[in-house]
Amino acid sequence: MSKSIFIAGTGLYVGKTYISSLLIKKLKQGGLNVGYYKPVQIGAVNLDGRLVAGDPFRITKECALEGNPNSMSSYLYQSAVPPHLASRVEGPPIEMETIKKDFEKALQNCDYLTVEGYGGVFCPFRRDEQNWFQTDLIKELGLGVFLVSSAALGTLNSTVLAVEHARSKEVEVRGIILNFFQEGSLLHKDNMKEIEDLTGVPVMACVQRDSQELNIPMGCLFSCYQKPNSPQGA
């Protein structure tokens, strides 16, 4: 039984790293040894000729995690383009087996592991002699997904499409987290209701901008990380 979950988004700039930090902080409050892993880091910063993994660096700082941030990613690319293109431009190509080995190593060093993906759930990782996408990686790792989505206008289309694509690849979306939620917004409240009705997936939390806490019961969070992966509707 895997004690891990994959954080995927409906697209870029929906706050996956921010939500990952809130999840890790919540688990640490429960006294757990918590880890973080980001298979591919795009837009790595070049400091004195050395690439630094920005998202792992932010997570280690904000969540007081020990370890070298660069060791929390398998691949670092400076180009701010999708993984399949960044790897083609800079090299090396992204290998599924390398990520699987690093994932297993990260999982052995903690109680609960938060794995953060890149961009939208459909994101391509290889488009050459190999042809695979982020959902293929998630399925290969045997993980379920927390889908991070914006609460704003347009979220119904992007969220429903992301859930349907995940299901088509037999990847289980265990919960949706709505970011940038405004409590007094009729639109945001209706989006929450319609997303649950249209997808059948629970909205686990509605997170307001700059919130410092994730309002998910600890027991529910534990079960989402531990639940065995199975296709929804099976």
C-alpha positions in Angstrom: 0.0 0.0 0.0 1.6 3.2 -1.2 1.7 6.2 1.2 2.0 8.7 -1.5 -0.1 10.9 -3.8 0.5 12.8 -7.1 -0.3 16.5 -7.2 -1.4 17.3 -10.7 -3.0 20.5 -12.1 -5.5 21.5 -14.7 -2.8 23.6 -16.2 0.0 26.0 -15.3 -0.2 28.6 -12.5 -2.9 26.9 -10.5 -0.7 26.6 -7.4 0.5 23.0 -7.3 3.7 23.9 -5.3 1.7 26.1 -2.9 -0.9 23.3 -2.3 1.9 20.7 -2.0 3.5 22.9 0.8 0.1 23.1 2.6 -0.3 19.3 2.4 3.2 18.7 3.7 2.8 21.1 6.6 -0.5 19.5 7.5 1.0 16.0 7.6 4.0 17.3 9.6 1.5 18.6 12.2 0.4 15.0 12.6 4.0 14.1 13.7 4.8 12.3 10.5 8.1 12.0 8.6 7.1 13.6 5.4 8.9 13.7 2.0 8.6 15.6 -1.3 9.6 14.5 -4.8 9.2 16.4 -8.2 10.2 14.1 -11.1 11.0 16.9 -13.5 11.9 20.5 -12.7 11.5 23.0 -15.6 12.8 26.5 -15.4 15.6 25.6 -13.0 17.7 28.6 -11.9 21.4 28.9 -12.9 23.4 30.0 -10.0 27.1 30.3 -10.7 26.9 27.6 -13.3 24.9 25.2 -11.2 21.2 24.5 -11.8 18.9 24.8 -8.7 15.5 23.1 -8.5 13.2 26.0 -7.7 10.1 24.2 -6.5 12.0 21.7 -4.2 14.0 24.6 -2.9 10.8 26.5 -2.0 9.3 23.4 -0.4 12.3 22.6 1.8 12.4 26.2 3.0 8.7 26.7 3.6 8.1 23.3 5.1 11.5 22.9 7.0 12.3 19.7 5.2 15.8 18.3 5.4 17.9 17.4 2.4 19.4 18.8 -0.8 16.5 20.3 -2.9 18.3 19.1 -6.1 18.1 15.5 -4.9 14.3 15.8 -4.9 14.1 16.0 -8.7 15.3 13.4 -11.2 15.7 15.9 -14.1 16.5 19.6 -14.0 16.1 21.8 -17.1 16.7 25.5 -17.4 14.3 26.0 -20.4 10.9 27.2 -19.4 9.1 24.9 -21.9 7.2 21.6 -21.5 9.3 18.6 -20.4 9.4 16.8 -23.7 10.8 19.9 -25.4 13.2 20.9 -22.6 14.7 17.5 -22.6 15.1 17.6 -26.4 16.8 21.0 -26.3 19.1 20.4 -23.2 19.2 16.6 -22.7 19.2 14.1 -21.3 15.8 12.5 -22.3 13.4 11.7 -19.5 13.4 8.0 -18.7 10.5 6.4 -16.9 12.8 3.8 -15.2 14.9 6.6 -13.7 11.9 8.3 -12.2 10.5 5.0 -10.8 13.8 4.3 -9.1 14.1 7.7 -7.6 10.4 7.6 -6.5 11.0 4.3 -4.7 14.1 5.7 -3.0 12.2 8.8 -1.9 9.3 6.7 -0.6 11.6 4.6 1.6 12.9 7.6 3.4 9.6 9.0 4.7 6.1 8.0 6.0 4.1 10.0 3.4 5.5 11.3 0.1 4.0 14.1 -1.9 4.8 13.9 -5.6 4.4 17.1 -7.6 3.9 17.0 -11.3 4.4 19.6 -14.0 1.7 21.7 -15.6 -1.6 20.0 -16.6 -2.3 16.3 -16.1 -2.0 15.6 -19.8 1.6 17.1 -20.1 3.9 15.2 -22.5 7.2 13.9 -21.2 8.5 12.1 -24.3 7.6 12.8 -28.0 10.3 11.0 -29.9 10.9 7.3 -30.3 9.0 7.0 -27.1 5.6 8.6 -26.7 4.3 9.0 -23.2 2.6 11.6 -21.0 2.3 12.5 -17.3 -0.8 10.3 -16.9 1.3 7.3 -18.1 3.9 8.1 -15.4 1.2 8.4 -12.7 -0.2 5.1 -13.7 3.2 3.5 -13.8 3.9 4.7 -10.3 0.6 3.3 -9.1 -0.6 6.6 -7.6 -3.8 8.4 -7.2 -4.2 12.1 -7.8 -5.1 15.3 -6.0 -6.1 17.6 -8.9 -5.4 21.3 -8.2 -7.7 23.7 -10.0 -8.5 27.4 -9.9 -11.9 28.3 -8.5 -12.2 31.1 -11.1 -14.2 31.5 -14.3 -13.4 28.7 -16.9 -12.6 26.1 -14.3 -15.5 23.8 -15.2 -14.1 23.1 -18.7 -10.5 22.6 -17.6 -11.4 20.5 -14.5 -13.9 18.2 -16.1 -11.6 17.6 -19.1 -8.6 16.8 -16.8 -10.7 14.3 -14.8 -12.0 12.7 -17.9 -8.6 12.3 -19.4 -7.3 10.8 -16.2 -10.1 8.3 -16.2 -9.4 7.4 -19.8 -5.9 6.4 -18.7 -7.2 4.5 -15.6 -5.8 7.1 -13.2 -7.9 7.7 -10.1 -8.5 11.3 -9.2 -9.1 11.0 -5.4 -10.0 14.6 -4.8 -10.0 18.1 -6.2 -8.5 21.1 -4.4 -9.9 24.5 -5.6 -7.3 27.2 -5.2 -7.8 31.0 -5.2 -11.3 30.5 -3.7 -13.3 33.6 -2.6 -15.8 32.7 0.1 -18.2 35.5 -0.8 -18.2 34.7 -4.6 -21.4 33.1 -5.9 -19.4 32.0 -9.0 -16.8 30.2 -6.9 -19.4 28.4 -4.8 -21.3 27.3 -7.9 -18.1 26.1 -9.5 -17.4 23.9 -6.5 -20.9 22.4 -6.6 -20.9 21.9 -10.4 -17.5 20.3 -10.4 -18.6 17.7 -7.9 -21.8 17.1 -9.8 -20.2 16.8 -13.2 -17.2 14.7 -12.2 -18.4 12.7 -9.2 -15.1 13.6 -7.5 -15.2 15.4 -4.1 -13.8 18.9 -3.7 -11.5 18.2 -0.7 -10.7 21.8 0.1 -11.4 25.3 -1.1 -8.2 27.3 -0.5 -8.3 31.1 -0.2 -5.4 33.2 -1.5 -2.4 33.2 0.9 -4.1 30.7 3.3 -1.7 29.1 5.7 -3.7 26.0 6.4 -5.5 23.2 4.4 -8.9 22.5 5.8 -8.9 18.7 5.2 -9.5 16.3 8.2 -6.3 14.4 9.0 -8.0 11.1 8.8 -9.3 11.8 5.3 -5.8 13.0 4.2 -4.2 9.8 5.5 -6.7 7.6 3.6 -6.1 9.5 0.4 -2.4 8.9 0.6 -2.8 5.3 1.5 -5.6 4.2 -0.7 -4.6 1.6 -3.3 -4.8 2.8 -6.9 -7.8 1.5 -8.9 -9.7 2.8 -11.9 -12.7 4.9 -10.9 -15.9 3.1 -11.5 -14.2 -0.3 -11.3 
